[in-house]
Amino acid sequence: MIDFLRGTLAFTDTDFVVLDVQGVGYRVFCANPYAVAAQEKETVMLYIHYHVREDAVQLYGFTSREEQSLFRRLLEVSGIGPRVALGILSAGRPDEVVGAIYQENLGFLMKLPGIGKKTAQRIILDLKDKLADLPMAVSAAAAAAGSGALSAKPGKPTAAGHGSREWLEAKEALMSLGYTEPEADRVWPQVLEKAGEGASAEAMVKLALQALFRG
């Protein structure tokens, strides 16, 4: 399994680049090859998805872990293959796509290449509760919940409490990610222990997710 490749660009085409890694040329399909080529660096690193078909082995490359992770989640949706998933990432940033899924924004998803109404509905149905561990999921869930940015608002810091505004916002975001209120309340003592005074809702969400992932 290839996780990433680091090398120099030998060739750029409309849907792939050739990466020269110590004299071996790897053809890597990208969402935007020319954006990769525009990087003024001696070496380029691409995170790789290694895809095996009956008749071919193909490499798909991404400039960030976020893109790589979202690409793999999209492949879990019935009817979406690597080319369609790559087309989605070519038209929308990972945070925009994740935000549209949480907001159930069919209009946005249907504007993406190769995505019709049924496929957009399937993306929402299959992925809305499976994106909580992605880096951009917290802010996307906050937007979907209508709570705005989860950063601390200006003003005098107050002690984090179970009924505080920050925890209520954090809990709303967790529920948007698919967790239940009892699950959020269960990890509250661990959040309180680590959050301290003046903790923002975003910080509380991250601590809660860590506790929930540990079980």
Secondary structure, DSSP 8 states (H G I E B T S, - for coil): ---EEEEEEEEE-SSEEEEEETTEEEEEEES-HHHHHT---SSEEEEEEEEE-SS-EEEEEESSHHHHHHHHHHTTSTT--HHHHHHHHHHS-HHHHHHHHHTT-HHHHHTSTT--HHHHHHHHHHHTTS-TTSTTHHHHHHHHHT----S--SS------TTSHHHHHHHHHHHHTT--HHHHHHHHHHHHHHH-TT--HHHHHHHHHHHHHH-
